[in-house]
Amino acid sequence: MIELSGKSAIVTGGAQGIGAHYARGLAAAGARVSICDTLDPSAVVAEIEAAGGTAIGRIADITRAADMAALASATAEAFGGIDILVNNAAIFGSLRRGSFLDIDSDTWERVLAVNVRGAFEAVKAVVPHMRERKYGKIVNISSTTVSAGAPFLLHYVTSKGAIIAMTRSLARELGPDGIRVNCMAPGLTLSEGVSGNEQYSPQVRANIASGRAISRDQLPQDLVGTLLYLCSEASDFVSGQTINVDGGSQMR
């Protein structure tokens, strides 16, 4: 069992779906967790506390620098510092698949703003606190759609490709400060948003699963172990890396 006792973590987009699984997993490993979302995270906070963990929550928009700065300050004040950032918040489940010619400019801008600038604003807010400790773990979330070159979601795939580039550049820049920056690339995961989306019918998911070495649906809990590794001291000599967590679909 990976041990994160004494560590403090921020999870963006943690009020529901995969982010809530990340928050619960970090708390179960002993971390004190700060959850932000545009939705009210109080239910997840209460669940963590009921299980004996420590958590706080805040409604925040990751694209707003002021919101992220306030979140970082509140987390550092509550927990005495910030050790971990999980950049999970993103737009995906609500997106319609289709030709890039049908993506309007406003939708393109919104996806890039949330999925890329949101991660940028979160990193800017937490790094000064991590530098105080000369240590930190930043875990960004990309997608195997990037390595697959998946069509019909150009705005999403582009945004997740940018996250990998951001991870590599930040790892170089922040390494001297003792801050490790890595990335997870999940495959299609049976989150709340995906399971309720008609675009990802059981037949579509079965076709995707057939291309995996482990031929089944990917579940949110399948991601938690890799996340905990990247947040722990076990990965202290790992930085700038993207780890595919997709049941062996992409092997490159």
N, C-alpha and C positions, 0 to 999 in steps of 0.2 A: 504494500500500500504506500503510495506517495504521500509524504507528510509536508503540509504547508502551514503548520501551526506557527503563529507569530507573523505571518505574511498578510498583507492587505491587498485586495484586488478590486479593480473596476471592471465591470462587464457592461458594455453598451448594448442596447437592444435586449435587455435581460428580463423584460416583463412577461415574455411568452416564448413559445417555440424553442428553438435550439439554444437561444441565449439563456433561457430559464434553466435548461439542463446544465449549461456551463456554470451558472451561478450556484446551483445546488451541488454540483460536483466539486467545485472549489471549496464551498463551505464544508462539505463532508470530509474533505482532506484537511480541514482545520483553518483555512483562510477566513479572514473577515472580509465580507463582500459588500461592495457598493454597486448598486444596480441603477442604471439610468435607462430611460425609454421615453418615447413620446406618449406611451400609455402608462397608466398608474402601476408601478411595480410593487405596491404594498402587499398584494396577495403572495407573491414569491418571497418577499421579505418575511412575512408571517410564517410561511411554510418552513423557511430555513430556521427561524427562531424556534418554532415548535419542535424541530428536530435537534435542538440544542446548539445550533450555530449562531453566528453573529452577522447581521446584515443591516444595511440602511438602503433607502431608495429615494430616488429623485426623478421627477419629470423633467426631461431636458431634450433639446434638439441638438443633435451632434453637429449640425452644420453651422451652429451659432457659437462663435468663439467665446462669447460671454457666458453662455450656458456651460461650456466645457471647463472654463476657468473656475466657475463657481462650484461645479461638481468636484474638481480636483481639490479645491480648497476645503470643501466640506468633508471630503474623504480623508484628507491629511489631518484635519482637525479631529475627526472622530476616531481615527485609527493610529494616529501618530506618524503617518507617512503613507507612501504609495510604493508598493513593490511590483505590482502586476497590472497590466492593462490588456484586456481582451477586446479587440476591435471587432465586435460581432455585428453591430447594427448595419442593416443593408436593406435595399428593396429587391425582392425577387418574386415571392409567391403571387403577387398581384399583377405581374407583368404578363402580357399576352405575347405568345410566340408569333412571329411573322416576319415578312421581308423587312430589311432595314429601310427600304423606300417608304414604308408605312409608319415609321417611327417619327413622330412630330418633334420639333425642336425643343418644346417645353418638357416633354417626357425625357428626352435625351439629357437635357440639363439637370432635371431632377434626379435621375438615376446616378449621374456622375457626381452631383453635389452630395448626395447621401452616402453613396458607396465609396467615394474616393476622398472628397473634401472632408467628410465627416471623420474618417480615420485620421486625416492630417490634423484636424482641429483637436482631436482627442490626444494625439501624440504631443502636440505643442503644449497642451495643458498639463500633461503629467510629467514630461521629461524634467522640468526644473525640480520637481519633488524627488524624482529618482536620482538626479545628479547630487542632491544633498546626501544621499546614502552611498553614492558610487556603486549602485547596483540597481538592476531592474530587469523585468521580463515583459516584453511587448509581443503579443501574439495577434497577428493580423489574420483575417479569414478571406481566402481567395476561393477558387472553385476549379474542379477538373475540367470544366467547360473551356478553360483557357488552353490547356495542353491538348484537348480534343479538337480545338477549333470549331466548337459547336455552332451551327448556323441558327438563324432565326431568333436570336436574342443578342443582337450586336451591342446594344447599350450595356447590358449586363456583363457580357463576356469582356468587353473593352474595359469596364470598370474593374473587373477582377484581375485582368492582366496588369492594370496599373498598380494594383495592390501588391503584386509580386515585385514589380520594379521598385515600388516604394520601400518594401521590406529590405531589398538588397542594398539600396542606397543608405537607408537609415542605419542598417547594421554596420556599415563602414563608418558612418559619421559618429555613431554613439558608442561604438566599441571601446574607445579610450575612456569613456565614462563608466564602464562596467555594465552597460545596458545591452542586453541581448535582444535582437529583433528577429523573429521567425514567423513563419506563415503556415497555416493549415489549408489544404485544398480538399474539401469534401466533395464526394459525388452527390448525386441527387439523393436527398435525405427525406425520409417520410416524416416531416414536421407537420404541425397543424395546418400551415398554409398550403403545403403540397398535398396532404391527404384530402383536403377539401376542394382541390382545384381540378376541374374536369379535364384540363389539359394533360394531367398525369393520372390517367385511368389505370386500373389494375393491369390491363394489357400493355400499356406503355411502360409501366414500371417492370412488368415481367420481361419485356424486351431488353430493358436496361440491365436488369439483374442477370440475364443470360450472358452478357458480355463481361461479367465479373468472375474472377477466380473463386470468390465466395458468392455463390449465386442466390442471393436473396435481397430483399429490400434493405437499404441502409437506414438505421434508426438513429435518432439523436444521441442516444447513449453510446453508440459506437464511436463517437468523436471525443468523448470525455477523457478517456485514458491518454490519448495523444496530447490533448490540451494540458492535462496535469503534468505530464512529462516536460513539456515546453515551459511550464510555469515553475518548475522545481529546480533544485540544485543539480539534479541528475543531468540536466542539459546545459550546464554552465559553460561548456566548451563548444556549444552549437549556436551559430548565429548566421543570419542571412539565408536560411534554408527554407524551402517549401516542401512540406511533407504531404503527399497525397494520402487521404484517408477515404478510400472508395471501394474497398473489397477486392482490390486488384484489377480494376478496370484499366487505368492508365499505368503503364509500366515504363516510363521514360522520364 
